[in-house]
Each structure stands twice: as structure tokens, then as C-alpha cells.
Amino acid sequence: QMQRELTVTLDLETEVLPLSEEQSVLLFQSVRELLMNIVKHAGTTEARIVVAQSDGTLRLTVSDQGAGCDVMTAETRL
């Protein structure tokens, strides 16, 4: 299996995340899958994760500066 490098910048806008164990596992698995998709498809070696919380809502943003996709083509396949 080929190893690939990915540099991830983590921006935590909150220090404490009051999550249950189940929510923590779901969050971890989701971020892992998003990062794996970046490695496999984006054609970039850098990603950024931003974690913010306000008014009881947790916002997690995973982004990259990769190749992107053709939205029109993706929508016609659905």
C-alpha cells in the first residue's frame, strides 16, 4: 500500500468540546474519512480543519486547495 503525506493544520476556536463518547467517535471517523478523500482525490498535500462552537452548535470544516470536481458532472450522476 502506497503511503502519502498530508500536512494538516488544526484551528481550534474552542478549547472544550462537550461530546459524548459516541459523538466523539463519529466526529473522529468523519474527519478521518474526509482526510482520506483529500489524500485520494484532491491532488494536494495540505488540508485544514477548523473546529468552532457557538450557541450549542459544533461546526467542523475540513478544506483543501486541491483539484476540486466538476459540480455539474457530479450532480448528473445522482
C-alpha positions as CSV (number, residue, x, y, z in Angstrom):
1,Q,0.0,0.0,0.0
2,M,1.3,3.4,-1.0
3,Q,2.0,5.9,1.7
4,R,1.1,9.5,1.1
5,E,1.9,12.6,3.0
6,L,-0.7,15.1,4.2
7,T,0.1,18.1,6.3
8,V,-3.0,19.1,8.4
9,T,-3.4,22.4,10.1
10,L,-5.8,22.3,13.0
11,D,-7.6,25.5,14.1
12,L,-9.5,25.0,17.4
13,E,-11.7,28.0,18.1
14,T,-12.9,26.3,21.3
15,E,-10.9,24.5,23.9
16,V,-13.6,22.2,25.3
17,L,-15.9,20.1,23.3
18,P,-18.7,18.6,25.5
19,L,-19.2,15.5,23.4
20,S,-20.4,12.0,24.4
21,E,-18.1,9.1,23.6
22,E,-20.5,8.2,20.7
23,Q,-20.3,11.7,19.3
24,S,-16.5,11.8,19.7
25,V,-16.2,8.5,17.7
26,L,-18.5,9.8,15.0
27,L,-16.5,13.0,14.7
28,F,-13.2,11.2,14.6
29,Q,-14.4,8.7,11.9
30,S,-15.9,11.6,9.8
31,V,-12.8,13.6,9.9
32,R,-10.6,10.6,9.1
33,E,-12.8,9.8,6.1
34,L,-12.7,13.4,4.8
35,L,-8.9,13.5,5.1
36,M,-8.6,10.1,3.3
37,N,-10.7,11.6,0.5
38,I,-8.4,14.5,0.3
39,V,-5.4,12.2,0.0
40,K,-7.0,10.0,-2.6
41,H,-8.7,12.6,-4.8
42,A,-7.6,16.2,-4.2
43,G,-4.1,16.0,-5.6
44,T,-2.7,18.1,-2.7
45,T,-0.6,17.5,0.3
46,E,-2.2,20.1,2.6
47,A,-5.5,20.3,4.5
48,R,-7.1,22.4,7.2
49,I,-9.5,21.6,9.9
50,V,-11.4,24.3,11.7
51,V,-13.5,23.4,14.8
52,A,-15.8,26.1,16.2
53,Q,-18.7,26.1,18.6
54,S,-21.4,28.7,19.1
55,D,-24.9,28.6,20.6
56,G,-24.7,24.9,21.2
57,T,-23.8,24.1,17.6
58,L,-20.5,22.5,16.7
59,R,-19.1,23.5,13.3
60,L,-16.4,21.4,11.7
61,T,-14.8,22.5,8.4
62,V,-12.3,20.3,6.5
63,S,-10.9,22.1,3.5
64,D,-8.0,21.8,1.0
65,Q,-6.7,23.6,-2.1
66,G,-6.9,20.5,-4.3
67,A,-8.2,19.9,-7.8
68,G,-11.8,20.1,-6.9
69,C,-14.5,18.5,-9.0
70,D,-16.9,19.3,-11.8
71,V,-20.2,20.0,-9.8
72,M,-22.4,19.7,-12.9
73,T,-21.0,16.3,-13.7
74,A,-21.4,15.1,-10.1
75,E,-25.0,16.3,-10.0
76,T,-26.0,14.5,-13.2
77,R,-24.7,11.2,-11.7
78,L,-27.0,11.4,-8.7
